[in-house]
Amino acid sequence: MRALRVTMMKKSGTTRFVCYLAVYTLLLLHFFLVADPVLGGSLANRERPSEIYIKEMPTLSIISESEDAGHDASQTGSGTEQETPRPFVWNRTIRLKSGGNIILTPAGDLYPKYMADPRHPTFSIMRMRFSNSDIDDAGNLRWGLRLGARFGLLRFHKDGDKNHGLQVDIEAGFIGQFDIDNSTDNIGWDGIYGLHLAWAPAGGIAFRLGTLHDSSHVGDEYAERTGRVRIKYTREEYVFGVSWSFEEKWRTYAEAGYGHVLRNDDLMEPWRVQYGLEYVSPHGFWHGRLGWYAAADVSSYEESDWDINTTLQAGLILPVIQLSRNYRLGLEYYSGRSHFGEFFQDDESYLSLGLWFDI
């Protein structure tokens, strides 16, 4: 019976990883083949946003599409006006009579993503080799899997200046690790989501203010195998960040988070800080389509006695300028506390080969 139970646990861990990987692959195929106009998707109208003119201000009560939009219905043979249903158009611009503009579901970000941040929501898969891990009975070979993205809801900007203004973003992500040495058991995972307001005034400066939720969990197979009990690591925090792009290829950033809701008051503390530096040369190879990059991210938490967590990353980058997306292949080195809140008291170090899809 014990042998049967162990066999079932092994199958359970492998099956769960395969399911996660299948979902990951399907989502990537969606973004590559459906949602990416550069790679042949059907939403090519993202580059040709329709315009909506608002006739009355400030009530915004009368809205019509650009001046000749309604003529087709009045010229039909039936003599009665009928509105033709219109499909939703991504990146649609609403022009205000005052001269401002509102973009619905804008393509791209006003506040850039942190490339080397090991916890920001993105799509990635990594083959990880750990040189040190304080997590009990965890293997040194693991798969690292991240599913997530940032999605722009609204952007407000002045005429002729789409890259500066205000933008409302939501983001959500899953971060998990699967133990290759122990039947691909899921060691743990964190679920992250947030709502942010980004402001890019001018001069390469950008700010963001928002809220971020992090709920951490112990993997079912790992808990069953080791008897690990969840410490209920959940934090809701206010976030403030500033980013500065300079000398065309360089960017630096700093961010602070304050946890105003902490599920485990005995172990958790409110403050954390984060900073980083990035260099991107986007057009070095393949006739200018492919480039290289290097990035560093450093974080520190009050609950970990302000010990430093360091991430170094470098590799090749395929930028998709139209959508502010990056597809990356590179190496990552990390040393610091575990990526998962449930194991934040355990330190780890690893070197990995990874693919990242920042969408």
N, C-alpha and C positions, 0 to 999 in steps of 0.2 A: 504493500500500500504506500509506503514512504517513497519507494522508487517511482511509482505511478504518479504520486503527487509532485515530485520533483520534475518529472517529465512534462506534466501538464503546465507547471510554472514556466518551464523553458519555452514551451510552445506558446504560452500566453504572452511572454515578453517579446518573442520574435514576431508573433502575429500583430501585436499592438504597434510595433515599430513599422512593420510593413503597411499597416493601415494609415499611420501618420504619413509615411512616405508617399503613399498613393494619393492622399488628399493634397499633399504638398505639390506633387507632380501635376495634378489636375488644375490646381490654382495657377501654377506657372504657365501651363499651356493656355489657360484662359487669357492671361495677361500678354503672352507672346502672340497668340494667334487671333485673339478677338479684340483686345483692348489696346493693342499697340499699333498705331498707324505706320510707324517706321518699319516694322517687321511684317507688315502685310495684313493688319487687322481691319475690321469693318468699321471702326470708329474714326475713320480718317477725317471726318468733319470736325474733329477737335482742332484742326489747324485752320478751319474756316468757320469760326463761331458766328452764329446768327446774332442779329442785333435787335433789341427791343427798345422802343422809344417810349418814355413815360411822358404823357401829355400834360398832366396836372401835378403840381407840387403844392404843398408837401403831402397831400393825402394819398398819392400813388394809386388813385382809384381807377383811372382809365389807362389801360395798357394796350398797345397795338404793336404788331411787328412791323418791320421797316416798310416804308411808305407804300409800296405796291403790293403788300402781302395779301390784302383782302380783295383784290380785283378779280381773281379767278372765279370766285363764287358768284359775283354779280353778273358775269358774262355767260353763265350757263343757260342752256335752252329752256329750262323749266320756268325761268322767270322768278324763281324764289332763291333767296340767298341761303346758302348752306356753308357751314364751316367744315373744312376738310381737316380731319384729325391729323395732327402733326407729331412726328416722333420726338422723343426727348433728345435734345442736342447737348452734348457735353461742351463745357467751356463757353456757355452762352453769355453774351454781354448785354446788360441792361444799361442803356444810356439815359442818364438823368438830364433834365432840362437845365439844371444848374451847371452842367459841364463835367460832373463826376461820372464814374462808371462802377457798376457792380457786375462781377463775373460769377456766375453760378458754377459750382464744381470746377474751379480753376485747375488747369494742368500745371503742376509744378509747385514749388514752395517759395515763400518769402523768407522763411527761416530755414536754413539748410540743415540736413540731417548730419549727425555725428558719425563719421565713417567707421571709426575704430571703437565706438561704444558697444560693448558686448551685450548690452541689454536693450538697445533701442529696437522698436518693432520693425522688422524687415523680413525678407525671405532669404534664408541661408541654410547651407548644409556643410558640415565640417567633419573631417576625420581627425580626431584629437588623440594625442599621446601625452599622458600625464607623467611628469617626472616626480611629482609630489602631490599627495592628496591625503588630507586628514579625515576624509569621510570613511567611516568604518566599512570594511568589506566592499569597497568600490574598486572596480578594475581600472587599469591604466590605459586601456584602449576604449574609446567611446565615439559614438556618433553624436554630434551636436546639431540640433534642428531648431530653426526659428521660422515662425509663420507670422506675418503681420505687415502692416503698412500704415502710412499716414495718408489721410484723404482730406483734400481741401473742400470746404463747404461754400464759402463766400469770400470774394476779394473786393475791396473797395480801393479804387485808384483814380487819379486825375487823368484827363485826356492825354493820350500820347505817352504815358509813363506807367506801363503795366508792371514793371519790376519794383515799384515802390508804392507803399500804401499799407492797408490793413488786411489781414486774412484770418478767417476762423478755420481751424483744423481739428479733426478728430484722428486719433490713432489707437491701434489695438494690436496686441501681439501675444504669441505663445513662445516660450523658451523652454526647451527640454533637452535632456541628455539621456542616451541609451547605452548601457554597459555591454560592450562587445564581449568582454571576458566572462560575463555572467548571463549568457543567453539573450543578449540585447534587452535586458530588463530596463525599464524606465526608472532612473534614480530619483528624479524630481523634475518638477516643472513650475514655471511662474506664468500667471496670466496678467497682462498689463493693458490698461486702457487709459486714455486721457482726452481732455478737451483744452485747446490752447488758442490764444489770440496772439498772432505774430504782427509785428510792425517793422517795416523796412523804410526808414526815412530817406537816407541818401548816404553816399560815401562808403558803401560796402558794409555799413553797420545794420544789424538787425537785432530785434529784441523779441522775446516771447514770455508770456505770462499765462499760467493755466493751472490745471489740477491733474494729478496723476494717481492712479490706483494700481497697487501691486498686491496680488494674492498668491502666496506660495504654497506648494503642495509636495508631499513625499510620494514618490512613485509607488503604486500598489504592489508590484512584484518585489521591489526593494524592501518595503515595509513588512511584507509577509516573510521574506527571507531573513531579515535581520531583527525584526521586532521594533524597528524605529517608530517612535510616536511623534505625531505632528505637534509642533510648538505653537501653531496658529499664528504664523507670521503673515500679517496683513497690514498694509499701511496706505493711508490716503494722505497725499501731500500737496502743498502749494509749490509751484515751480516758477523760478525766474531765471531766464538765460539771456546772454548777450553774445553775439557772433560778429566777428570783424574779418572781412575779406580784404587782403592787401597784396600789393605787388603782383596782381593778376592770378598767380598760381598758389598763393598762400592763404590760409585761414586759421584763425584761432578763436576759441570760444571759452566761456566760463558759465557755470550754472550752479544754482543753489536750490535745495529742496528742503521744505520744512514739513514734517509729518504731523498733521493736526489730529489724525485719528490713527492710533496704534493699538492693534488687537492684543498684543502681549506687552503690557506696561513694565513687567518685571525685567525683560530682556532688551526691549527696543528703546531707542532714543530718537528724537525728532530730526536732528540736522544731518544733512549730507552736502558735500560739495563735489564739483566735477569740472575739469578743464582739459583742453586738448589743443593739438596743433596738427594741421594737415597741409600737404603739398601735393598738387595734382598737375601733371603735364599731360593734357588729354589728347594730344594729336601727334604723338611721337612715332607711331608705327602704322603699317597698313594704309599707306597713303593718307595719313592724318585721321583715320577712323579710330585707332586704338592708341591708348596712352598708358602711362604708369603713374602710380601714386604711392605715397607713404603717409602714415597717420599714427598719432599717439594719443591715447586717452588715459587720464589719471583721475581716480575718484577716491573719496575718503568718507567714512561714516562715523558719526559720533558714537554709535553703539558698538563699533569695532575699535574704540580708543583712537580714532583718527589714523589708523594704519593705512598705508598707501596701497591701492590696487592699480596695477599698471598693465595697459594693453598696447602692444606694438603691432602694426599691420603694414604690409607692403605687397604690391603686386601689379597686375595689369587691370586696366579699366576701359570699358567700352561705354562712353557717354552717349545718351540719347537726348540731345539738347532740346528738342521740341517739347519733351515731357518732363524735363529735369530728372531723368532717371539715370542710374548708373548700374552696369552689370560688371561685376568684379571677380577676378580669380587671384588668390594670393595666399600668403602665409600669415599666421597670427600667433603671437606669443603673449601669454598672460601669466601674471603672478599676483595673487591677492586672495581675498575671501571668495568663497564659492559664489557663482552667479545666482544661486537660488537662496531666497530668504530663509527657507527652512534649515539651510546648512550654513548660515552666515558666520557661525563660530568656527567653521572649518576652512583652513587655507588650502589653496591648490595652485599648481603651476603646470602649464601645458604648452605644447607647440602643435599647431594644426595647419592643415591644408584645407582651404574653403572656397566655396562659391557664394557670392552675395548678389542679391537682386533688389536694389533699392528702388521701390516703386511707390 
